[in-house]
Amino acid sequence: MSDVLDAAPARSAAHPEWARSALSTMWTIRRFEEAVDDLFGRGLMHGTMHLSIGQEASATGVCLALRPDDLIASTHRGHGHCIAKGADLEPMMAELLAKDTGYCRGRGGSMHIADVARGNLGANGIVGGGVPIAVGAALAQRQLGTGRVVACFFGDGATNEGAFHEAANLAAIWDLPVVLVCENNKYGMSFSTERSMKVATVAERAAAYGMPGVRVDGNDVEAVHAAAVEAVGRARDGGGPTLLEAVTYRWKGHSKSDKNLYRTREEIEEWRRDDPIAAFEAEVLGLGTLTPAEVEGARDAARDAVREAVRAAMAAPDADPQALLADVAAAVFSHPVGSDAATGAAR
Ligand SMILES: Cc1ncc(C[n+]2csc(CCOP(=O)(O)OP(=O)(O)O)c2C)c(N)n1
């Protein structure tokens, strides 16, 4: 992130530096996820993964409202959050490819990327699991007087979890510096919000906690950014949490096993036409903030950076299965006397 964005004032498509940064972040997320989709399809990446293609504007708009030393908590669909918070593409890609050079030495994969140096407290495979972590981190920032704010990403489905309720309530009664960012992509796996919630919006749930609830077009990076700047400012100034609902859509299935049987082709096509990146490009070109060559340059730079990350990660050494239990405290206590706690191998 550049110096000019450190204070995180509300910027718009009319501001060239901001526009360049927003476009480059969104393209990097898009190209990164297209690349991992391709690697998975070719059998080079294993397990499963949750792609956020189509949702790039919410991660980007929120993270551009943060200071570099602010914190985020992410989700199982977290590649965009990591990238928007400044993650290096190479260790990210290496982590997904189970390489020793990955963020977690290849042990965590897509759903467990953490980058504490950049303020990313981690993705989380437990739906709603990041919310108590973010609220606890916000309490720590307040106690320590750091002035930092925590942005916590989660999906619409997570707001039906008990963990969300408990953490949101604590954040509210203690006026903690946290912004609760719900990326409402209309589905929790195959379960639509129309069936999983009695209320029409996630934002109106904020009233139950006594905090502001704001609903924005999550595919409009400027709208997300403006709402996030206000919420982050309020949190930093001691005004407590905000529930920010960004309405968006994931183009791809929930995970790699999704056959998309719960939604129509027409619905997917309609949302694909509401492409957050294409809309932003049209706006900056229309305003004349960026030239066609600069827009093209942002696309090419994202493609090249992702290609280089793939090349370097593919060439890196695989994670060592023998070292799997290193750094695992439970392993130290669970292995019998005489065994090697680091590797689990009998001595
Ligand atoms: C506590 C918990 N319950 C269920 C699951 C299985 N699960 C994984 S993702 C998911 C859907 C989450 O939906 P949402 O919070 O809306 O996020 P999205 O996938 O739409 O980004 C579910 C139910 C889980 N990982 N953790």
The ligand as an ORCA input file, in Angstrom:
! r2SCAN-3c Opt
* xyz 1 1
  C     -19.170    -24.191     12.129
  C     -19.251    -24.722     10.716
  N     -20.426    -25.205     10.263
  C     -20.518    -25.692      8.992
  C     -19.408    -25.702      8.182
  C     -19.506    -26.219      6.734
  N     -19.507    -25.042      5.837
  C     -18.374    -24.639      5.219
  S     -18.599    -23.249      4.327
  C     -20.229    -23.184      4.715
  C     -21.118    -22.093      4.164
  C     -20.755    -20.771      4.713
  O     -21.567    -19.792      4.127
  P     -21.262    -18.271      4.335
  O     -20.920    -17.995      5.752
  O     -22.409    -17.530      3.765
  O     -19.942    -18.015      3.491
  P     -19.707    -18.236      1.925
  O     -19.285    -19.671      1.753
  O     -20.974    -17.930      1.217
  O     -18.610    -17.297      1.563
  C     -20.581    -24.240      5.546
  C     -21.939    -24.466      6.092
  C     -18.197    -25.221      8.711
  N     -17.068    -25.197      7.978
  N     -18.143    -24.706      9.965
*
